[in-house]
C-alpha cells in the first residue's frame, strides 16, 4: 500500500486551524506514544481530551479522559487515532455519529484504513493517515509554546 501524500500547506492549515483534539487510545503509560503525543499537544495549547474507557474519569498529562467521543463536552476539531488500523473503522464510525462532526480524522503512524478514510471524506471530513502531529508540528515550525 502506498503512503498518501499530504502537502505541507494542508498539514500546516489543519494544525493551525485545529483548536480541540480528542486522542482516542490515550494511555497512562509514559512509555506509550499516545501518552507522549497527548502531553505534547496539550503543551502546544490545544484543548485536548483523552478517550479510553478503562481510564475514564482520570486526568492524564493534563487532560480529562472520557470513555468515548460522545462523552466529550465540547465540539471536537480533530480526532487523533491511536488504535490499530482495523479498530480505526470503529473510531471513524463513532466520530461520524458526533454533532457537530469533527473537521479532521488523524490516524497515527502505522494506522491506515482506506475504507474508514473514505467514509469520513464522504461526510466532508479531512483525513490524514500514517502521520503524527507531534512530528509534523516541529517539522513545519508551528510550535505554539
N, C-alpha and C positions, 0 to 999 in steps of 0.2 A: 504494500500500500504506500503510495507516495504521500509525502508530507505536504499539507496545504501551505500555500504561500500567503502571508499576510503582509501588507505594506506597512512600513514604519509609520506612515501618516495615519493609517486606520488604527493601528495599535496605540499610537500617541493620542488620537481623538478619543478612543474608548477609555483609556486610562486617565485622561484629563477630565472627561465629562462624567465619569462614574463617581458617585458620592457614597453609595451604600453597597456593601458586599456581604453576601451570605456564603460562608465557607462550609460546604457540605462534606462531612467526613473529618471535621476538626478533631484532633487528638490532644489529649492531655499529656502525652509522652513527648518530652522536649527533644527527643532524637528523631521524631517523625517530621516529614516535610510540611504537613498541614499545620503543625504547631509553629514551626519557624515562619512559614509564609503568613499565617494568621497574625502573628506578632508583628512582622514586618509591615503588613498592610495597615494594621492598627496604628503603628508609629508613623505611617505616611499620611495620617489624618483622614483616612476613610472611616466611615461609620461601619463597623464590622459586626457580624453576628455569626456565631458558630452553630452548626447543625450537626447534632449527634444524639440520637435518642438515649443512649446509655449514659450521657453526661449532662442531659437537660437539667437546667437549674443552676449549674455551676458557672463560675467565671474563669475563663482560661485566657491567658495572655491579654488581659484587659477587655475581653468581650464576653457578653452574655451568651450562654449556649441554650439552644432550643431543640426540641425533639424533631421538629420538621419545619420545612419552609413556610408552611401555612401559619405557624405559630409566631413568626417574626412580626413584631408590632410596627413595622414601617414598610414603605414601598422599597423593593429591592431593585437596584440598578443592575447588579451583576451577581450571577450565581457561579461561584468558583468550585469546581467539582474535583474533589479528592476521593474518588471512588474508582473502581476498575472500569474498563471500557464497557463491559456488559451492564454493570449497575448504573452507568451514566444514562441509560434509557429511562430508568425509573426516576432519576433526578430530573431529567428533562420533562417527563410527564407531570411530575409534581410542580415544576416551575410553570408549565403551561396551564395549571389549574389556578394560578395566582391571579388576583385582580388588584392592582394593575399587573400586567405581565412585566417581567424583567426585560431590560434592554439588551443584555448580553448573557450568554452562557459561555463560561470559560472553562474548558477542560484542561486539566493539568498535564504536565509532561507524561507521555505514555498513555494518556487517556484519549482514545479515538473511537468515535461511534458515528459513522456517517449517516446511518438511518435516523438516529436521535437528532443529529445536527440538522438534517433535512426537515424533520418535524418542527423544530424550533424556527428555522428560517421561513418555513411556510406561514408561520404566525408573525413574521416580521422581526424576529429576534436575531441579533447578530451572534455568530458562533465562532469561537476560537478553540482550536484543538491542539493538543500536544505542545503547549507553551505554558510558561509560568510568569505571572505578573511580577514576582519578586526578582526575576531575571530581566524582564523587559523594562521595568521602571528605571533601574540604574543604567541599563544599556542605552535607553533613549534620553538619559539625563533628565528624568522627570521627578527626581527626589523632591518631596514636599517638605522634609524636615532637614 
